[in-house]
Amino acid sequence: MRICNTQEAAALVPDGATVLVDGSGGGVNEPAAILAGLEAHFLAESHPRDLTLVHISGMGDGHGGGIDRFSHPGMVRRVIGGHWGWTPSMQNLALTEQIEAYCLPQGTLSHLMRDIAAGRPGAISAVGLGTFVDPRLGGGRLNASATQDIVQLIELAGREWLFTPAFPIDVAVIRGTRADTKGNITMDGEGLFAETLSAAQAARNSGGLVIAQVRELVQAGTLDPRRVRVPGVLVDALVIDPAQRLSFATADDPFMTGELRAPAAAHAPMPLSVRKVIARRAALELRHGDVINLGFGMPDGVAAVLAEEGLSDEVTFTVEQGHIGGVPVGGSDFGMCVNPEASIDAGHQFDWYDGGGLDVAVLSFAQVDAAGNVNVGRFSGRIPGVGGFINISQGAKRLVFIGTLVVGGDYAIGGDQPLTLPENRPTKAVQEVAQISFSAEQALRAGQPVTYVTERAIFRLTEEGLELTEIAPGLDLTRDVLDHLEFKPRISPDLHAMDSRLFQAQPMGLTLPSSRKEHGRGAE
């Protein structure tokens, strides 16, 4: 094990290598100093080049950081990423066919690292069937240059599965908080554990290198072995970055690392807006005792609504990056959590998600179509990818998709007219989505209840496609709803007005009904 600067670390990466970068979006757990060193080395020396880059989560800041450090022509030839939303420059290389671009579910890639480490042939999962990850619908390809099949459809035990073959990892770039002089690494000052250990094991057992960035170096023998997340036998090189931040937005926060527990505090109510209306309606789908995942963006409003209503303790929030309990952090610090009850590796979280551990997930949509399929990964000339969306949406027992029915525009809430709508905006309700991120057909086969919540109308998934079940009070069915759909939904015979409390300034007085699992426990 050697201690080196960023340029020395960059020089260790050979041309043509498969490089795995571990971390999360917004700079969370990102080995930013090493990535900056790799970029500087390439710009100065034109090496390393022709890399295959693998990143399990989205990584970057939207302004040249993270995975965009590699977005120079010739530096990479192929990228396999779970989420591309933080990396506009890398998206541009993909859209202009300058690289081979793939997107696979975050959980599949997380599990694949463990399979590579264990010498197994690859990851076998039902996650992604019926979506763009399915080889019959694209195999995870994001562009025409991605010609190699990296996902296969197989049959095992009488069922269809997706098989993602293992491949060697030549270099893993990881991050921790402290390392001793033997390379043992703790992560006490990090916001999540990600796949750090699995990434190091995968590279080591592939005969590759592990380069780790930490904030502090201490003497061997001074670390509590129970807190070591990556043993030194796996680490080849250490880069010490005393300026290492918790994330791009946050220098340090003991409440996000779990070092301290944040005191109970009064939360300012979420301003009355179309986002709050949608979040409130989504909250009506929750039950007491639910284990929940809230997706990135608009869904975090559900946590704010529950806090305002005094109901936060009646559910358990989880985050795909590995946190259980507490309050998920939104914005660019997404993936971290304040006051979690437990924090585990992302791969173990996805084991639980894929096996049905979530009672309900509240997720955003970019497009929804007549059949009920949802697209979040390709729209408006962008390819943000899916992250953990497919794992979460296929694994949850119940699903709530949320978003405005149209793109953009200004809304007025309250007064004589509960909801005043923008005019002449493009719809998100299309005849056929540009890319299937969520398969309605798979959900119907699984008997999964699915609700689609917008500011003006509520839909349910049925065998005949979307069924309109509720409309905002005061709106005209044809003018304000049906004319903004590219398809004609089934109209429920029980079509009724949305709850008027959604549009009021004061708290709703919300209560959560008991869950079926609680009734089941009581009967035992």
C-alpha positions, 0 to 999 in steps of 0.5 A: 500500500502506498500513499500518493498525491492525485497525479501519482494516483492517476498515473496508476490507471492504465489505458483501456482499463475498466474503472469503477467509481463509487459514490453518490450524487451531489458529491456525496461520498465522491472521491472528488480529488482523485477524479480531478487528478484523473481529469488533469492527467488526461488533459496534460498527458492524454492518458488514461484514455479509452476507459470503460467507466462504471458508476452505480449511482449518479455522481456529479454536480451538474457543472463539470464535477463527478463523472463529468471529469471523464467527459473529454473525447477519447478519455472514455469509450464506454460508460455503464451508469445507474443514473446520468442526471448529474452529468450533462457533459457525459450525456452530451457525449452519449447523445452525439454518439461519441461513446457507448452508453448504457444505463442499468438499474442501480440495484442490479449494478450494486449486486453485480459488484458482489457477484464480481467479487465472489467470482460468480457469473453475473447478476440474475434478477427479475428487475427490469423485465418489461422495461428498456433494460429488457433485451427485447426493449433495448437492453439498457442501451442509451445510444446506437453506439452501444452495440454489445449486449450486456444484458441477456434474457434467460429462463430459470426454474420456469421463469424469465430473468435478466442476466447481467454477466460479470466483467473484471474491474481493473481499478476501483476508486472509492472514498472513506473518512480515515485510513491507517498506515496499513490502508484500513478505512473507516467511514464514520464521517460519510453520509452513506456506505454505498458499495464501497466494500463490494467495489474494493473486493470486486477490483481486488478479486479481478486482479485490479487496483483499489485507489482510496481517498480519505480525509485523514491518515492515522497510525496503524492499530489506532482504529476500532476494527469494528468500525473499519469498512474496508480492510487494508488488504484490499487497498493499493493506494491512498490519497489524503484530502484534508479538504474533503467535504461531506458533499458539494453542498455541505462541508460537514454535518454530524446529523447526516453522518449519524455522529449526533442526533438532531433535536426535535425541531418545529418544521416550517410548513411547506408553502401552499403550491401545486407541489404541496397539493400533489404531496398531500394527495400522495400522503392520502395513499399512505397507511400507519406503519408503512415502510416507504421510499420517497423518490428524488424531487417532488416526492420529498414533499410527502415527508414535509406534509407528514411533518406538518400533520404530526405524522412523521413517526407513524411511517418509516422512511428509507433511502435506496443508498442504505438508510432506514428511518429518520428523515431523508435529505432532499436536493443535492444532498439526496441519499443522506438522512437525518437521524436514521435508525440504521444505515447499511450497505446499498447492496443489502438495501436493494436485497430488501427492496427487490424482495418486497420489503417496501410497503409503498413507494412515491416516485416522480414521473416524466411521462405516463402513457395510455397503458400506464407505463412510466418514463423517467429516463429519456425525455426532452433531449436528456437521458438522466437514466433511472437510478434505483427507480426500477428496483423500487417501482418493481419491488414495492407492494404499492406504488404512487406516481406523482407529477403535474399533468403538463410541463411547467407553467404557473398555478394559483391555489386557493380562493374562490377557485381552488386550482387555476391552471396554466394554459398551452403547456405540453402534456406528460400524458402521452400515447406511448412513452419514449422509454419504459422505466416502469412496466404497467404489464409487469405490475398487473401481472404482480397484482401491484396497486398503482395510483397516478397523482397529478394536481388536477386528476387522479388515475388508477392502473387497470387491465384496460389502462388508466382509469380516471377516478378523481378530478380537482373541484371546480374543473371541467372534465373535458377542457381541463383534463381530457383535452390535455391527454394524448389518449382517452382514459377509462372514466370511473363510474365513481368519478368524484372530486379530489378532497378539498382540504388539499387546496387549503392553506391550513393543515389538513387534519390528516390521519393514516388508516391502519395497515393490513399487516398491523391487522394481521399481527393483531390476529396472530 
